[in-house]
Amino acid sequence: MGFGAEVAAVARLDLAEVLRSRWLVFCLVVHAVLAGLFVLVGLRESGVVGFTGMGRALMSWSHALLFLLPLLALSATGQVVNAARDDGSLELLLSNPVSRAAYFVGTSLVRMAALVAPLVVAMPAMALVGAGAFGQDVPWDFLLRGIAVSTALLLCFTSLGLLVSTLVRNQAKALMLTILLWAAGVALIDFGLIGVMLQWELPPSAVFALAVLNPVQCARLALLSAAQPELATFGPVGFFLANRVGADGLLSIGIGWPLLLGLTAWVWSLGAFRRRDLV
């Protein structure tokens, strides 16, 4: 059996598990509920940071996704490998002509697809419903930007979840670590950065360098720069970003850094999975 056939076999098994657990349905329901709320509420107002109507709804929903998507990704992957190791299914599967690399690649592809597919379906669906029901113009540029940034963020935290699942054998400890990762990504690093800024008067370039270490912050800046290119709400840091980095530069960083971080975590977890014992 070739490597591609091994990956396909593992992917079919893991996809069956994902479908059986109703994970895709859960993600679609979550996106649909959020989209419905922002369409109904966001289209009632006009004018916010350069967007009106549908642009406001998409902007608000995209920022809500920055907090939700990392949690979904970590929840979907933080206990994949260690759970399979504990219940014996991993040892049973690898007793067949399936390599460890094929198992890890197949499982990773299915988990990533299961997280990205609902997002790719929900965002254009929200825009089309808003356009049809409320007669709003759809800002397709921002929509595509939001999908690209959100997908990069999902892939990043999916890889981080797989890394935790591979390195931490105890499922309870893995769960706690994924919660800490999520909290660090969406809240704690921001508070820490504010504390550093209050303690030391750092130049705008140093503040920006510290901020972009957080992939969630990268995604946030990439989305906000599309709505408010001058980034006036960030003060001197916003002036530095608008004039030195620019909206296109922030978009590149907002997509490139999460993908690079995610790729590094995935390669690390693949290497650890291939070296470690099955039991």
Secondary structure as the mmCIF struct_conf table of DSSP 4:
data_model
#
loop_
_struct_conf.conf_type_id
_struct_conf.id
_struct_conf.beg_label_comp_id
_struct_conf.beg_label_asym_id
_struct_conf.beg_label_seq_id
_struct_conf.end_label_comp_id
_struct_conf.end_label_asym_id
_struct_conf.end_label_seq_id
HELX_RH_AL_P HELX_RH_AL_P1 PHE A 3 ARG A 20
TURN_TY1_P TURN_TY1_P1 SER A 21 ARG A 22
HELX_RH_AL_P HELX_RH_AL_P2 TRP A 23 GLY A 42
TURN_TY1_P TURN_TY1_P2 LEU A 43 ARG A 44
BEND BEND1 GLU A 45 GLU A 45
STRN STRN1 VAL A 48 VAL A 48
TURN_TY1_P TURN_TY1_P3 VAL A 49 GLY A 50
STRN STRN2 PHE A 51 PHE A 51
TURN_TY1_P TURN_TY1_P4 GLY A 53 GLY A 53
HELX_RH_AL_P HELX_RH_AL_P3 MET A 54 THR A 77
TURN_TY1_P TURN_TY1_P5 GLY A 78 GLN A 79
HELX_RH_AL_P HELX_RH_AL_P4 VAL A 80 ASP A 86
BEND BEND2 ASP A 87 GLY A 88
HELX_RH_AL_P HELX_RH_AL_P5 SER A 89 LEU A 94
TURN_TY1_P TURN_TY1_P6 SER A 95 SER A 95
BEND BEND3 ASN A 96 PRO A 97
HELX_RH_AL_P HELX_RH_AL_P6 ARG A 100 PHE A 134
HELX_LH_PP_P HELX_LH_PP_P1 GLN A 136 VAL A 138
HELX_RH_AL_P HELX_RH_AL_P7 TRP A 140 LEU A 167
HELX_RH_AL_P HELX_RH_AL_P8 GLN A 171 ALA A 183
HELX_RH_PI_P HELX_RH_PI_P1 ALA A 184 LEU A 188
HELX_RH_AL_P HELX_RH_AL_P9 ILE A 189 GLN A 199
BEND BEND4 TRP A 200 TRP A 200
HELX_RH_AL_P HELX_RH_AL_P10 PRO A 204 ALA A 211
TURN_TY1_P TURN_TY1_P7 VAL A 212 LEU A 213
BEND BEND5 ASN A 214 ASN A 214
HELX_RH_AL_P HELX_RH_AL_P11 PRO A 215 ALA A 227
TURN_TY1_P TURN_TY1_P8 PRO A 229 GLU A 230
HELX_RH_3T_P HELX_RH_3T_P1 ALA A 232 PHE A 234
TURN_TY1_P TURN_TY1_P9 GLY A 235 GLY A 235
HELX_RH_AL_P HELX_RH_AL_P12 PRO A 236 PHE A 240
HELX_RH_PI_P HELX_RH_PI_P2 LEU A 241 VAL A 245
HELX_RH_AL_P HELX_RH_AL_P13 GLY A 246 ARG A 275
BEND BEND6 ARG A 276 ARG A 276
#
